[in-house]
Amino acid sequence: MTKFIENVGRDTLKRLDYVGGLSMGLWAAVRALGTTLPVTGNRYRWKASVVQMLEIGVEAIPMVGLMAMCCGFILAMQGGSELRRFGAMSLVIDLVAIGFTREIGPLLTAIAISGRSGSAISAEIATMVVTEEIDILKVMAFEPVEFVVAPKLLGALIAVPCLTVVCNVCGIFAGWIFMFFSTHLGLKLYVHEVLESLVLRDVVSGLIKSIAFAAIIVLVGCREGFSVRGGPEAVGRSTTAAVVKSTFLVIVADMFFTAIFYFTGKH
Amino acid sequence: MPIISVRNLVVEYGGRRVLDGLNLDVEPGETMVLLGGSGAGKTTLLRNLLGLERPQSGSVVVKGVDITCCSPTELKRVRRSIGVSFQSAALFNSLTVEDNVALALREHTSLAPSIIELDVWMKLAAVGLADCGKLYPQELSGGMRKRASVARALALDPEILVFDEPSAGLDPIVAAELDELILLLKEAFQMTVVVVTHELPSAFRIADRIAMLYRGSFLAVGRKEEIRVSQDPHIRQFLDRVPDIVKPAHLVESFFEKYLSSPEVAP
């Protein structure tokens, strides 16, 4: 029994240690973020950041858009089948609009990006560690955090909220498709209803979440990449760990953020 | 005054002592070869010379700065005067050979692009890769990659040039060419050269002095002629390529004897 408690305690400390390490990583990366800014920073870092924005954001638009349409349609169908019984089909619009902007949009985007870019980030950095590229960066008097992490962080901080907006739009549009086929609702009226049901707070809270998720995905990816020890097979393991841990942490963070917004909001 | 001075350097990994109180002086303009078998601690010593690891105790003074306890800014300043070519070449795979060489110049100097281009071309010509600037590292052979990494190490006109296993994984002809290149560069640029290797012909070809490393301490440090005629049994064993006195056949025999006398076989 004591052994069990010991193990639980040790594991808890390990997890806390990991999150603590992430926060330190965040601090280091944020301090290096200044070098990635245009005009005032280093123009090579800014260029690298733009490349990251394209890789993390623009290239993910088709995938995120399609996923969002599917989810929007699913949500509308599931909601519709229940709400129809109460004759409250118009509430499907609220369900989709509020559900997406507050919750599903940021979460879906974060999960897609953690699978797509979180893995890529950790694989790239882990490969650089294994092939001694990180060592050579240090020896060439570069700061690996500034050189490798900061552009990815800036790229993700800008790209992920933008993707979240794309995701929201696609999801809500899919809701209209459902409404059109079930109740012949026109697009104009649907958009009007959507705008009616949304308040600015819903959109902003969703975007704040997506910024936090972007930071989590990049930092976990980088941390897993940098902590690689051993040969090429360790790269694969770090990639898996990056996806699993960042998805997990995104969902945990989502709960905390939703709780904060829930308790600070008007009821 | 020595340009690199190591005093009582102790490095331990998990309680196992890898370097045991090393003392070494490298004079400006000489070629020092760190010779030793696998696991003798060569790479660990090299990583400590470059400030990539912190030792348990002792000091590494490069150009008057103790890099084991100096500030990150000072460490960067010292590192700018060191050029390094790693065993795996460690070229940045996402950049062309030209950009690999130009990286440090672009980031650490304010030279005009045309001057940088000229300088890069000169460095590439010095290592015999003048036509390969536009190629990517993956498109080069092993020997060419090593040369490219030498060109990159030369980029900032360093005072100290460090090679980790320059001839590892290369055929004898290419390895010999690389030795000649090191001699030529040293002659042309008047640099201090530190080479870590276990290849005897290469070591005796390029060295002024040799430091013989054995299980974490120096057996002998001296001019190559002195090392060649040394009567120390471990040095002789290394130079004469005598295997350790363990006969594999005997090992197999004793294994079977033990197996046959074990209770599961002898009923």
Interface residues (C-beta under 8 A of the other chain):
Chain A: N42 Y44 T131 E132 E133 D135 I136 K138 V139 M140 A141 F142
Chain B: R47 L50 G51 L52 K76 R77 R79 R80 I82 V84 F86 Q87 S88 A90 L91 F92 N93 L103 A104 R106 E107 H108
